[in-house]
Amino acid sequence: PRPNLIAPANGEPVSPPVFLDWSDVPGAVEYIVWWHGLGQGITYSKWADVSYTSIPSFLLNSNTTYEWWVSGRNDYAIGTQSVKWQFIVPAGSLSSPGVNPNFILEDGSTYQIFETGNK
């Protein structure tokens, strides 16, 4: 089954880092979380072994609306994607624009970038 998104509420303004929360999927061993800025050509993804994660400030830009969604994975396949929700990073909520210097964080979190062709 698809996960149900919990937080942030759809369309909610948030200050980075952004904490994402969704319902557990029975049998899931991990989750893949996707997000991208609307109108931007890059989609980020992150694997999480629990039903929540955060997006660090350096991967976000102020004055931007982001769309996010999640799928669970079991030992056989990646499951159905959740519905897509949005959150807004308001103008002035970051001390500097988002910069992507390194996609492996000290805690071992890995981020992947995919070009979608949208400009």
C-alpha positions in Angstrom: 0.0 0.0 0.0 1.0 3.6 -0.4 2.1 5.6 2.6 -0.1 8.4 3.9 1.7 11.8 4.3 1.4 13.3 7.7 3.6 16.4 8.0 4.2 19.1 7.1 0.5 19.7 6.1 -0.1 20.1 2.4 0.7 23.7 1.4 2.2 24.6 4.8 5.0 27.3 5.1 8.0 25.8 6.9 11.4 26.9 8.0 14.4 24.7 7.2 15.4 22.1 8.0 12.1 20.6 6.9 10.9 17.5 8.8 8.8 15.0 6.8 6.6 12.4 8.4 4.4 9.7 6.8 2.6 6.5 7.9 4.3 3.2 8.2 3.6 0.7 5.4 3.3 -2.9 6.7 6.3 -5.0 5.4 8.3 -2.0 4.3 12.0 -2.3 5.1 12.8 1.3 4.0 11.3 4.2 2.2 12.4 6.4 -0.7 11.5 10.1 -0.3 11.4 12.4 -3.4 11.2 16.2 -3.5 11.7 19.0 -5.9 11.1 22.7 -6.3 8.1 23.4 -8.5 9.4 24.5 -11.9 12.9 23.3 -11.2 14.6 20.6 -13.3 16.1 18.7 -10.3 14.4 16.0 -8.3 16.1 14.8 -5.1 15.7 11.5 -3.4 16.7 10.0 0.0 16.4 6.6 1.5 15.0 6.3 5.1 14.7 3.2 7.2 12.0 4.8 9.4 8.8 6.7 8.5 10.2 10.2 8.9 13.3 12.2 7.7 14.5 15.7 7.3 15.7 17.8 4.4 18.7 19.9 5.4 18.7 23.6 4.7 21.5 23.4 2.1 19.2 21.5 -0.2 16.5 24.1 -0.1 15.9 27.6 -1.5 13.9 30.3 0.2 10.8 31.7 -1.6 10.2 28.3 -3.2 7.3 25.8 -3.2 8.4 22.2 -3.0 6.5 19.0 -3.8 7.3 15.7 -2.0 6.1 12.1 -2.0 7.2 8.7 -0.6 7.2 5.0 -1.5 7.9 2.0 0.8 10.2 -0.8 -0.3 10.1 -4.4 0.8 12.5 -7.3 -0.1 10.9 -7.6 -3.6 10.0 -4.1 -4.9 9.3 -0.5 -4.4 5.6 0.1 -3.6 3.0 2.5 -4.8 3.9 6.2 -4.4 2.0 8.3 -1.9 0.0 11.3 -3.1 2.1 14.4 -3.7 2.0 17.2 -1.1 3.6 20.6 -1.1 5.4 22.7 1.4 6.6 26.3 1.1 10.0 27.7 2.2 9.1 31.4 2.6 11.4 34.3 1.5 13.9 35.1 4.2 13.8 31.8 6.0 17.3 30.8 4.9 20.4 32.7 5.8 21.8 32.0 2.3 20.6 30.4 -0.9 20.6 26.6 -1.0 23.9 25.2 -2.2 24.6 21.6 -3.1 28.4 21.2 -2.4 28.3 17.6 -1.3 25.6 14.9 -1.3 26.9 12.6 1.4 26.4 14.0 4.9 28.5 13.3 8.0 25.7 11.0 9.3 25.9 8.9 6.1 22.7 10.3 4.5 23.0 10.1 0.8 21.2 12.4 -1.6 20.7 11.7 -5.3 19.9 14.3 -8.1 17.9 13.4 -11.2 17.5 15.8 -14.1 13.9 15.9 -15.3 14.4 18.1 -18.3 12.1 20.9 -16.9 13.7 24.3 -16.9 
